[in-house]
Amino acid sequence: MPIHERSLIRPENLVTHENLVIDGVDVSGHWSTFITSRTVTDYNEAMEEEISALPGGEHINRCWQCGSCTNACTVNAINPEFNPRYWIYLIRLGMEEELLRDKEILWQCVSCNKCTYACPRDVVPEAVMKATAHWMELKGHTPKSPSTHFDESFTGSVIATGKIEEGQVMRSFFKKTGQPLNQPWLIALVRGLVLKFPITLLMRLGLSALIRPRTSGWGRTQAALNDYVSEVEARNSKALGLDGKGKH
């Protein structure tokens, strides 16, 4: 289904003649606005298959371009350039270069799921946006986002010990994102905890951060989780034609 919305035409592709007369008729200004011709050289016929192979992108083929997702989108109400409908359209056409022109805003999805509730075809647009952002990272089009770094830190803590150790997760996240630990808000938070929490609880929290205790009998579960993560990464790399280069 072709899209003819003016808002989806890149400004640089619009040409307006300030002074133009055709057959004696003055068509200067917006009357003579033309869309420059474009030869598609960036076609990626496998793009839909690549994204649909990632978690969240499985149902992208169901989209019939009704626009319910964009109409319901929280971010689109603030920034009209955030357009899930248009991006799904580009993905299904294989217009990779055109999609990548919006790589700096596509990750801004806030996961409010309004699009998912509005979608009449169960495409799950919110999940498609996440799959597309993940696809861009795996293909090397964008660096890992802060949310990806946090997911890795959180998952790494759980797999390593079978527990969620908040201090370790935060330290790992700050290191991955190049942020210092001595941030004012974090110092204020620690001071507040010291003043309000019982000393015995603070000692236990500090000891846990140093020793990092593991869940009893966690070894077999840890091995199973590591095997699963390796299988998923290998499957994603194969789907994207990366031959293992997409591991992170």
N, C-alpha and C positions, 0 to 999 in steps of 0.2 A: 504494500500500500504506500504510494508516494506521499511525501509530506510537502505541502506548499505554504506552510506558515512563514510569514515574513520574518518573524523573530528567530527562525532557525537558519536564515541565510546570513552567512558571515558578512559583516560590513565591508570588508575589503573586496568582496566579490560583487558588490553593487557599484555600478557606474552611472553617474548622472551628468548629463550635458547641460551646462548652464545656458548655453546659447546654441539652439539647434532648430533649424527650419527644414521641414520635409514637405515637398510639393506645395510650397507656399503656406504651410501651416506651422505656426510657432509651437513647438513641443518642448520648449526649454524647461529646465527644472525637473520636478519629480515626474512630469509627463514622459520624460525620456529616460527613465531609469531602466537599466538593463542588468541582467545577471550574466557575468562573464562565463564563457564556456569553460568546461573543465574536463580534462582527460583523466580517467581513473587509472592510476598506476600503483596504488597501494592496496589493491584488492587482496584480501586474505580469506580464501574460501573455507579455511578450516577454523576461523575465529569462533563461530557459533559452537562448533563441536568442542573446541578447546575450553571455552567458558562453561558449557553445559556439563563438561566432565568434572568440574570442580564443585565442591559442596555448596549448594545454594543455587547453582545455575541449571539444575536438571530440567526445569520446566520452561525455559526461555522460549522453546518452540511453540508454546501455547498462545503466545501474545498475538492479539489481532489488532493492536494499535488503536484501542478505543480512547486512550488518554486518561483513564480513571486514575492511574498511579500518579501522574504529574499533577492532575487536578487536586488530588488529596494531599500532595507532598508538603510537609512542613517547611522544608528548606526552599522549595520552589516559590512559596509565598513570600520569601525574603529575597531570594536570588532567582529570577526567572531563567537564568542560564543553567540552573540545576534541573535537568529534564530527563527523568528515567525513561519515559516513553521514547524520546529521540535516541537515547543511547542504545536501547534494546533494538530499535530500528536499524541503527548503524551496525550493531553486532551481527544481526541476521543477514545484512547485506555484505558483511565482510569488509566494511570501510574502516580499516584499522587506523590509518593516519588521521582520518577525520575524528575518530573516537579519542585518539591520543591528544588532540588539541584541547580536550577538557579534562586532562588527567590531573590538573591541579585542584579541581573542584569536585570530582566524582567521589572522592573519599569522604566528603562532608556529610554523607548520610548519617542521620542521628538515630536510626533504628526505631523510629516511633511506630512503625508498622501500619501507618494509616493507608499506605499504598497497598499493602497486602490485604487489608480488610476491604478495600474498595475494588480490588481486581476481580472481575467476573469470571476469569479463566484460571484462577489459582496458579498464576505464574510465580507468585511470591517475589514481587519486584525488589523488596528490601534485601532478600537473599541474593538476588541477581546482582545488585549493586556491590554487595560484599564480595561475591565471586569475581566480579569484574575488577575490583580493586586488587584482589589477591592475584588475579591473572596478570595485571600490570606489574606487580612486584616480581612474580616468578619469571616473567619475560624480560625483566630488567628495564622496563620503561620508566619505573618510578622507584625511589628508595623505599625501604620498609617504613611504614607509617608508625607513629607512636603507639597506636592501638595494637599493631602487630608485635612490636617490641614488648608491650605489656603482656599480651597473650603468651608469648614465648617465655617470659620470666615467670608468669603464673603457672603455666603448664610444666615448666622445668622444675619448679619447686615441688609441685604435687608428685611428679614422676620420681623425683630423687628421694623423697622422704615419705610420701603418702599423707603429707600434712600441708596445710596452708600457713606458711610462716610469713606474716605480713612484712616484717622488717627485711627479710631476705628478698622478697619479691620487689620491694621498693628499691633496695640497693642495686639489685640486678637491672631494674628498669632505668634507674638514673644513669647507670654505667653505660647501658646500651644506647641511650639517647644523649649522652654527653652532658648530663646535668650534674651540678655539684650537690653534695648532700647537705651543705650548710645553707639551705634556703630559709628565708625568714618564716614562711608559713609552717615549715616542718619544725623549726626550732620552737615556735610558739606552741605547736601541738604537743611536742615532747614536754615542754614546761608545764602545760596544762595537765598532762597525764601524771607527771611527778607530783603535782600538788593535790590531785584528786584521787589517785589510785592508792590502795593499800600497799605498803612497802613490800609485803610478801609476794603480792601479785607482780609487782615491778621486777622483783628478783627472779621470779619464774620466767617472765618474759625475756629478761636479759640473758638468763641461762639458756633458754631455748634458742635464742638468736646465735649464741656461741657454739652450742653443741649440735644443734639441728637434729633432734631425735627423730627416729624413723618409726613408722607404724609397725607394730609387731608382725613378723612373718610377711613383710612387704616384698621380699626378693622376687618371688614368682610373679606377683602382680606387676612389679616394675619391669620385669623382662617381657611380659606379655604386652604392656603398654609401649615399650620401646620397639617391639616387633611391629605393632600396629602402626606406630608413627612412621617407621621405615617403609612399610607397605604403602601407606597413603602418599608419602613423598615420592616414592618410586612410581606410583600410579599417576600422580599429577605430572611428574616429569615426562612420563611416556606420552600422556595425552597432549602435552604441549610441545613434544618433540625435543625435549631438553637433554635426554640421555643422562639423567642424573645430575645435570648442572643446576637444576632448580632447587636442590636441597638447601635448607637453611637451618 
